[in-house]
Amino acid sequence: MPLSLDDLRRFTVARNFPKPLSLRRALARMGFVQADPIRAPARAQDLILRHRVKEYHAGDLERRYAKLGIEEDFFVNYGFVTRPVYELMHPRSESSVLWDDAGHVWTKEQAQQVDSVLSFVRERRAVHPREVDEYFAHGKITNYWGGSSNATTHLLDAMHYRGLLRIVSRDKGVRTYAARPHIEPIVDEDGRRARLDALIDLVVRIYAPLTTPGLNYYVKRLRYAAPQWRDLLPDALQRAKDRLAQTSLNGVKWFWPAEEKPRRKSPDDRVRLLAPFDPLVHDRSRFELLWNWTYRFEAYTPKPKRKLGYYALPMLWRDSVIGWANLSVKDGQLRSEFGYAVQQPRDREFKRELNAEVELVREFLGKIE
């Protein structure tokens, strides 16, 4: 029987919220979790994991980072990747990796700075950017946004992206770095193809089902994960379209992992308040196709122009995203405001489940100060 839009909607929801696992096992299953520094009421990575990890509490990822076998790095966006995923993307030294977001490559002088900083980090095993800045006094430079930042911090960021350094911890939100052991480059064509195919399969596993524009978009984003192979992405995209399961519905082609079968089972009665970057809602075009309204992330929108709120959390009820919530902590209390795309459901079960979800958020946040 051909799939309907209702089938795809249920499939999307069901595959995004399997049975919760331990943190380590959930990360292994996901491969990548997007990060964002805004805390409203918690950071995006925590809001994403709370639905997929048993008894998860805000900050658990950061507290346990050193023992989880994960790395902070750039995949299709910045976040946390498992070590196997990290090794698929590196070394990035095979190409002229960007010195900064403006597209500049390292100058000879900057390359010499890199060698000096790397030797310094190796001697001390782990360093705070302040230690490096005090030792080398690189001064200030203009960053991509036009402001002033420590040249040392900028250099460390670039070295981390290139794979010369890894983040070992954070000190009050500031990254601390250690040297990364050398990773041999992939020189044969078959090896490069295999790695790109694996990266695309991971993208699809995280964000499926994807429309053709959605698949094209996420594969194009892999130029940040593996800039050394960006010229190979068009062929890798075509290979993916040939091997993935797919269907056409109302003139739109959809793709998902070949081993998965869309489920038609009824969704559970849970209300879930999602991070703006949750895989379920990340693809805004797909969001509109599945739920027939427009969700926008408005944290950087001027307040008078906001329609949903500063950090509106999409509200999933059964298999439909029906509205949003704005949660904040004030005077030690969790406060909530809700909005709806059409109207608030009148089901008694909805009210009960919404109250239960707010209580779960309160427990997830722990002691509110």
N, C-alpha and C positions, 0 to 999 in steps of 0.2 A: 504494500500500500504506500503511495507517495506520501512524503512528509508534508505536514501543514506548518503554518507559522506557529500555531499553538504547540506542535511537536518540537519545533526548534527552540521555542521559548522554554519549555519544560526541560529539554535537553541541556540548554545553557545553564539553567539554574541547578539542575541535578549534578552535573559534572563539576560545578564550582564548589559545591558544599558536600563532599563525601564525609564519611565518618571521621570525626576529629582524631588526630594522632598525637603522640608526644611531639615536642618541639623539634627535636632532631629528625624524626621520621617525616614530619610534615614538611620541613625544609627540603629534605631529600626528594619528596614527591613533587614539590613545586619547582625547585631548581633556582628560582629567582623571586625575590620580594622587593617591590619598589619602595623606596624610602622618601620621606619628605620631612623637613624640620619643624613644620608648623604643628603645634600641639593644641588641638581644639576638638575634643578634650584630651586627645592623645595623638601621638605621631601616626602617620599613615601606616607604617610597617606594623605597628602594634594593632591598629584597627583591622588590618587585613588578617593578621595571624589569629586574632581572638576567635574568629569563626572556624578556624581550621586546626586549632591546637587545644587539647584538653586542658582545662583549668589554667588558661593563659592569663597573665596579668601584665599590665602596661609596664614596659621596661625590661621584660624578661629576655628579650633578644639581646639588648645591650649588656645586661648583667652577665649573660652566659656566652657572649660572643666568642671569647677566647677558647672555649671548649667545644664549640659546635661544628668545627670544620667548615667554616664559611669565610667569605671575603667580602669586604665592601668594594664595589667596582661598578663600572658602567656596562649594562647589558643593552636593552632597548631604551632604558632609562637608568638613572642611578639607583643603586640599592644594594641588596645582599645576594650573593650567588654562592652556591655550593662549590667545593673545590673542583669536582669534575667539570663543572661549567666554566669555572675560571681557567682551567687548563685547556679547554677548547678554544678560548679566545686569545691566549697568549702563546708566544711572545709577540707583542705589537711592534717590536723593533725591526720587523721585516720591512716596514714602510717608513716614510717620513712622517712620523707621528706628530700631531699638532703640539706646538708649544703652548698655545692658549686657545680659547674659544673664538678668537678673532681670525684664526687661520694662519698664524705666524709659525714658522718652523724654527728650531733651535739654531741660534747663531753659533759661531765658533767660540765666542766668549761664554755663552750660556752652556755650551757643551762642556767647557772646562769647569764651570761652576758645578755642573752635574757630577762630574768625576770627583771633585773635592767634597761635595756634600755626601755623596755615596760612601766615600772612605770614612768620613766623620761618623756617619750613622753606623757603619759596620763596627767601628771601634767601640761605640757606646751601646750597641745592640738594639736599643730602643730610645727614641728621642721625641721630645715635645718641640713643635716649631719654634717656640721661644728660645730654646737652647741653640738651635741652628742659627737663628737670627742674631743672637748675642755673639756667637762665635765668628760669623762671617760678615755681619752688618751689611747685608745686601741693599738695604734701603727700601725705597718705595717705587712702585711702578703704577701705571694706569691700567686698570683691568678692563674687561670687555664692556662693563656697564658704565664706564666713564669715571668711576670713583678711584680712590687710592687704596692700595692694599700692600701688605708686606711682600716684597719680591721673594722672600724666602718661602712664604706660604704658597705663593703662586708656583714657585719652582717645585716644591714638594708635591703639590697637586699634580703637576705635569709628570713628575717622576713616578708617582703612584699610578697614574693612568697608563703610562708606558709599561708598567710592570717591574720597574726597578725597586720600588718600595711597596710594602703592604701596610695596612692599618692594623695595629695590634690591639688598640684600645682607644677609648676617648676619655679625656680629662675635662670634665664639665662641658662636654660637647665638642671639645677640640681634639682633633685626631692626633694620635701619637704613632710614630712610624718605626718600622724596622726594615732592614734590607731583605729583598726577596731573592731566594736562590735562583740561579740562572736556569732558564727553560730553553731547551734546544728548539730552534725554529723548524717548522715543517717545510721541507724543500721539495717533496714530490707532489705532483699534481693530484694523485689519488688521495693522498692524505689531506690536502686542502679541501677537496670536494667533500670528503667524508666529514670533516669538521664543520663545514658550512651546512651540510645537510642536517647534522645533529643539532646545530644552533637553530635552524629553522624549525625542526621538529619540536624543539623546546618552546619556541615562540607559539607554535600552534597548540601545543599541549596546554599552555597557560591561558591563551586568549580565545580558543575556539568555542563555538563555530565562528569562522571568519568569512566575511564576504570577500569578493575579489579585491575591491579597494582596500579593505582592512588588511588582508594578507599582504598586498603590495606595500602598504604603509609600514607594517611591522618588519617585514624583510628589509626594507630600505633603511630602517632604524639600526639594523645590524652593522651598518657602516661605522657605528660608534663602538660596537662590541669588538669588531675585527677590521679595523681600518686598513690593515695590510692586505685584505682580500676584497676590498670594496668593488673592484672591477669584475670579480667573479660572481657577484650577487645576482645579476640578471639571469645567468644560466642556472644558478642554484634555485632561483624562484620558479623557473619553468620546470625543473625536476620535481620540485615540491608539488606543483599543480598536477603533475602527471601521477604522483604516487598517493596523494591524499584522498580520503573518501570525500565525495562531493554530491551535491544535488542542486537543481535549479528550481526556484520558486518565484513566481511573478516577475520573471526576467532578472532575478538576482541569483548569482551562483554562490553557494556556501561550501566551505571546506572544514574538515575536522580530521583528527588522526584516524588512519585506516583501520586500526584495531578496535575502535569504539563504535558501538551501536547506539543510535539515539533512542533514549528511553521515553516511553509514553506514560509512565506511571504518574499518578497524581502527586503533586507536591505536598510537603508537610505544612502544618499551620503556623510555622514560625514567622515572626517578624524579625527582620535583621536590619540593623542600621549599618551601612557600609561606608568604608573610606571612599573619598572621591576617586582614588586610584585603584580600587579593588578591581581584579580582573573581570568581574561580572559587568562592570559599568565603564571600564577604561575606554573602550571603543565607542565614542559618542555617536558615530553614524549608526552602528549596530544598535545602540541603545534606542535611537529613534525608530528604527525599523521594528524592534521587538515590543516597545512600550508606547510608541506613538506620542511622545512629548519630548521636549528639549531640556536636557540637564546641562548646566554649566557650572564650572568651578570658578567662584567669584572672589577668592581671597585677594587677588590683585586687581580687582575691579573697584573703581572709586565707589565709596559707600552709597552716594545718591543714585548710582546706576544699578545697584544690586537688586535682583528680583528674588533670589532664593536665600541669600545670606552669606556671611563671610566664609563659612566652612560647612556648607550644607551637606549632610550625609544622606545619600539616597536610601529610601526606605523600601525594602523588599517585603512583600506580604504574599505568602504562598509562591506563585510563580510570576508575580507582577511587581514592578517597581512603581509604586502608586504615589510617591511624594518624597518628602525629605524632612530631616530634623536638624536643628541647630542646638548643639549641646554646649554648655559652658559651666564652669565652676566659679561660684561667687560666694564669699563668706563661708567656705567649707561645704557648700551645698551644690549638688548637681542640678542644673536648671535646664529645662528643655522647652523648645518651641517646635511646632510641627506645621508643615504645609502640604497641600495635596494637589496633584496634577488636575484632578477633576473634582472629587469630593471625598470626604472621609468615609470609609466603609462603616456601615451601621451594624455589622455583625458584632454580637457580643464577644465572639471569639477574638475578633481583631483587637478590641479594647483590652481584653485580658492579656493577649500576647504582646501588645505594645508595652503595657505596664511591666510585663515580665522581662522584655528586652531592655528597658531602661534600668531595671534592677540589676540585670546582668552587666550592663555597662558600669554601674556603680561598683559592683564587686570587682570587675576587671580593673578599674582605676585604683582600687584599694583605698587606703587612708587619704582623704582629700584635705589638703592644707591650704 
